Amino acid sequence: MKTHELASTGIAVSSLVLGLMRIKTMTDAEIRTLYDTARDLGINMIDHADIYGGERHLCEKRFGDAVPLSGKAREEVLIQSKVGIRKGYFDFSKENIVEGVEGSLKALKTEYLDILLLHRPDALVEPEEVAAAFDQLHAAGKVRHFGVSNQTPGQIDLLKTALNQPLVANQMQLSITHANLVAQGVAANMDHLQQSVSRDNDILNYSRINKMTLQAWSPFQKGWFDGVFVGDRENYSELNAALDEIAAAHGITPTGVAVAWITRHPADIQVVLGTTNPGRVKECAAGSDVKLSRPEWYRLFTAAGHKLP
């Protein structure tokens, strides 16, 4: 499993992250098998959020009950969780951030989170409230590092006006077909292309310049929860033909190629997996170790419908 540094922390993180938002209905044994498979493959980070499971902290509790971690086993894995989404609104108040973390720690049966992300942007954010929450949690040893999810450079810079800790990660949606993060820059300044419209204010280059690790969620989704593109030959026939051919050339599966397309980028983007299938995790791990050539990478990019001006 390829690893790289998380931002400028000195921490080596795996190129894949095991996302656990769908474990609600799994048995404890199935959760343990999923986790053990990921660890055996070299994945050293798991991703949670306080809202996963439909009831606050439900999936975190399912994991904490199924895979109690302590001692060396806890030290060898990075646990990341997110806070900020409430029923019907977003909430970056100090009270909600601290309360959310306390609930996550209790559910996960751990004394600290390695990383806490602010989940989605709160339009009513007060940076000083966020800073107060982060300071309290950091001083108490309950959160070691902080980051954000789905936030623009301006939103991040606003938070930085008050924060005393660096923001080490930003989790964004990215797949071959949902590639605004990359595609806009390729077609910059082309006023006849919809692709040229900036939807994230150049978060990719901002992250590289400011040494924030990007994490890609929904790496197989066509768009915003529209289903997966792998195997969808009706809507993505050219892309699936390319996936099949490149997969055969590298001895991996099309799913692995979809992962390799993201991990090929020099920004060292982590891929957050949402699968509960250990076999699929193995496919993704095999893909993450493949370095696509430029012709292969761009072939997939254009086969997905993105333009090269």
Disulfide bonds with the S-S distance in Angstrom:
none
